[in-house]
Every structure is written in C-alpha cells, then in structure tokens.
Amino acid sequence: MDKEPQLEYDVQKRAKASTAATFRAVVALYFLYLARQIIRGAMDGSSSMSPVLAWIAGLGFIAAALAFGFYTWKRWRAEVEAARLTPAETDDDTETP
C-alpha cells in the first residue's frame, strides 16, 4: 500500500492563522450575543426599541455573524494552505550543512 505523504507546515504561519481565526470567531460570537440580547429585550418588553426594529437589528446581527464566520473559515483555510511547506522546503530543512 502507498502511504500518503505527511503534510508539513510552517509552524509560525500556521499558529498565526489559528490565532487570527480565533479572534475572528470571538467577534462572530459577539455578534450572535448582541442579536440575542436585542431580540430578547424586544420579546420581554425591557427594550425601548420598537419590536419590528429590534427584530430587524437582531436578524442583521445574525446575518453579520454568519457572514463573518464564513469569512473566518475561508481565511483560515487559505492561511493554513499558504503555511504548507513544499517538498523542496521540507528537504532543505532536513539537510545538514
């Protein structure tokens, strides 16, 4: 059986990609939190905002969270792919001078 070659990555680039994706994911989750708070405030009557406006704003934040989450995933995938080492780079790392 042929073994698939093990993929190797530039550790620093991959770590940077993961850190950026984590911060972006936190922002997307915050958008969801804001949407929940706005809609919940409209539902229980504690908000001074009109219910229609609250639902529109809440759905807008949900849409923003989903779009930003998708953007986060796409950027992470692209940055991890860019961190992949080519076979030539991998061979250079294993040679000793």
C-alpha positions in Angstrom: 0.0 0.0 0.0 1.1 3.5 -0.8 1.3 5.8 2.2 0.1 9.4 1.8 3.0 11.8 2.3 2.7 13.6 5.7 1.9 17.3 5.2 4.3 19.7 6.9 3.6 23.3 7.8 5.5 26.4 8.7 4.7 26.4 12.4 4.8 30.2 12.8 2.4 30.8 9.9 0.0 28.1 11.0 0.0 29.5 14.5 -0.6 33.0 13.2 -3.5 31.7 11.1 -5.1 29.9 14.1 -4.7 33.0 16.3 -6.3 35.3 13.8 -9.2 32.8 13.2 -9.8 32.5 17.0 -10.1 36.3 17.3 -12.4 36.5 14.3 -14.5 33.7 15.7 -14.9 35.6 19.0 -16.1 38.6 17.1 -18.7 36.4 15.2 -19.9 35.0 18.5 -20.2 38.5 19.9 -22.4 39.5 17.0 -24.6 36.5 17.9 -24.7 37.6 21.5 -25.7 41.1 20.5 -28.5 39.7 18.3 -29.8 37.6 21.2 -29.8 40.5 23.6 -31.6 42.8 21.2 -34.3 40.2 20.3 -34.7 39.1 23.9 -35.1 42.7 25.0 -37.8 43.2 22.4 -39.6 39.9 23.5 -39.7 40.7 27.2 -40.5 44.4 26.7 -37.4 45.7 28.5 -36.1 47.5 25.4 -37.2 50.9 24.4 -36.7 49.9 20.7 -39.7 49.0 18.7 -40.2 45.2 18.3 -40.0 45.5 14.5 -36.8 47.4 14.6 -35.4 45.1 17.2 -36.1 42.0 15.1 -34.6 43.7 12.0 -31.4 44.7 14.0 -31.2 41.2 15.6 -31.6 39.4 12.2 -29.0 41.8 10.8 -26.5 40.9 13.5 -27.2 37.2 12.9 -26.6 37.7 9.2 -23.3 39.6 10.1 -22.2 36.8 12.4 -22.9 34.1 9.8 -21.1 36.1 7.1 -18.1 36.9 9.3 -18.0 33.2 10.5 -17.8 32.1 6.9 -15.2 34.7 6.1 -13.2 33.4 9.1 -13.3 29.8 8.0 -12.3 30.7 4.4 -9.4 32.9 5.6 -8.2 30.2 8.0 -8.2 27.6 5.2 -6.3 29.9 2.9 -3.8 30.9 5.5 -3.2 27.3 6.5 -2.8 26.3 2.9 -0.2 29.1 2.5 1.7 27.8 5.5 2.1 24.3 3.9 5.7 23.6 3.1 6.6 22.4 -0.4 8.7 19.3 -0.8 11.7 21.4 -1.7 11.3 23.4 1.5 10.9 20.2 3.5 14.1 18.8 2.0 16.1 21.9 2.8 15.1 21.7 6.4 16.4 18.2 6.8 19.8 18.7 5.2 22.7 19.4 7.4 25.5 21.8 6.3 
